């Protein structure tokens, strides 16, 4: 529903902020990782995850798109709710969480408050393949630059869930065959081969 909020930080604490966006104050829960990124700022942009339960509608904000993406992966695991996901991102860095999941390090995940051995194993079991597909640099923020047509097609296909190495091979062969394809044509052709 919401992608991000950009506004003035009226209040900030290690657990939540109040962000004034055009005169409306949003109460947004944050992780310690995000707090460390925004603590010296007056204005900021937070990528949000809007969580709806029977008894509450809650906004969770993140300093980077990658941290939000990892949060959404974490809460997709059975038994991991938004507060536990936020606790995980507050306990260790998103990069450490991703690395521990990819390498199957149950003890690292288990050290986080509220995560027992079974939950740690479930997180690894359910997310290991997803995070491996994204590649080790999925959490590194991408510079905002104009992407080439093949790069744009690659980004779109990775977001659709295709593995990076295989997708790159297919796109390279398609570009070699016809270097003048549009992004849409390239994606459609790649989907037929993947």
N, C-alpha and C positions, 0 to 999 in steps of 0.2 A: 504494500500500500504506500509506504513512504520509502524513499531511497536515502535521502540525507536532509539534515537541517543545517542551515548556515546562519549564524546570528551572534548576538552578544552574550557572553557569559555573565549572567546576573549573580549567580551563586555557583561555587564549585567546592566539592569535597571529594575524598578518595572513592566514595561509593556512588555519588550522583551529582548531576549539575542541573541548573535551571538555565535554559537557553532561550533568550528573548529573540523570537523571529517575527519581525514586523508587528511588535506590540503584543504578541501572544507568548506567554512563558510556558515552555515545555519542560516537564520533570523527566529527566532522562537518566537511567541507571548506567553507570560506566564501570569498566574494569580498572585496576590499578595501572595496567599498561597504558590505557588511554589517558588516565589522569596524569601520568608522568609526561605524556606528550603535550597536554594542553594546560598544565598548571601555571605557566607563565603568560598565557595568552588572554587577551580581553575578548577577542572575537575568534570563533572557530567553526569548523565544518565537521559535523559528526555523521557518520554513516549509521543508519538506524535499522534495528530489527524490531518490528512491532509484534508483540506476543499477546494473544487474546485467550483468556481463560474465563470460566463462568463468573468468577468473582473479581476479575481485574483485567484492565487493558494497560499493558506496560510497554514503555519504550526503552530499548537498550541501545546505547550509542557507542561507537568505536571510532578511534582516530584514523583508522585505515580501512579500506575496502577488504583487504586480506584478513584482518582480524575479525571483521563481521562475517566473512565467508567461513572462517574456521569455527566461529561461534555457532553459526547455523548448522554446520556439520556436526558439532558436538551435541547440540540439542536434538538432532535427528536420531540419536542413539537412545534406545529404550532405557528409561530410568535416569536419564540426564535431562533435568529441567533447565530453564533459563538461569535460575540463581546458581545452580551447580556449574553451568557453563561459564558464567561470569566469574565464579570462584576459581575455576580452573585457569582462566585467562589472567586472573589477578595473582595467582600463586607462582606461576612460571610464565616465561614469555611465549607468545604464539609460536615462534620458531622452535623453541624447546619442545613444546607439545607436539608440533608436527613431526619433528625429528624422532621423538619417542614413539609416536604411533607408527611411523614408517618402519622404524627399526625393531618394533615389537618389544619395547622396554617397559614391561608391566610395572616394575618397581618405581620408575620415574612418575608414571601416571598415578600410581597408588599412594605416593607421598602427599598428594593434594588432599586437603581436608575435605571429608565427605565422600571420598572415592575409595571404596574397598577393593579387594583383589578381583572379585567377580565383575564389578563395574569397569575396572581398568582393563580386564581382558575383553569385555564386551566392546568397549570403545575401540580398542586395537583391532579386534576382529571385524567390526562393522565399517571402520574408516580407513584401514590400512590400504586397501586397493584403490579407494577413491583418491586418497592423498598421493599415492604413488603415481596415478595417472596424471595428476596435475603437475608433477615434477617437483624437485627439491627447491626451486626458486619461486614457487607459487605465492609465497608470503612476502616476497621482495616487491615493494611498490614499483609499478611500471612508470617510467618517466612519461609525462604527457607530451607526446610528440606525434606528429602526423605519421601514421603507419602506412607502409606500402600496401598494395592490394593483397599480396600473398600473406603478409603479416596480419592484416585485418581478417582475412579468411581463416588463418590459423587460430587466432584468438576466438573467433566465433565457434569454430569446430571444437576447440578445447572446452569452451563453456557448455557445449552440447554433450560433453562427456567422453569425447574421443581422446585417446592417448596422444601425447605430443610427438614422440618419435615416429610412430606410424603415420600420423597426419602430415608431418613435415615431408616424409618421403613421397606420399601421394601428391601433395601440393607441388613439390619440386618437379615431379614428372609431368603434371598438368601444365605448369608454367613453361616447361621446356617444349611441350607440344604446341601451345598457343599462348604467347606472352601478352596478348592484348585482351584477355578476358576481364570482365568486370568482377567485383567481389562476389556478387550474387551468382554469376555463371560459374565461378571457381568453386564456390561452396556447393552448388548443385552437382557439379561434376565430381567433386570429392566425395560427396555423400553416396554416389553410385558405386564408388570404388572401395569405400571403407566398410 
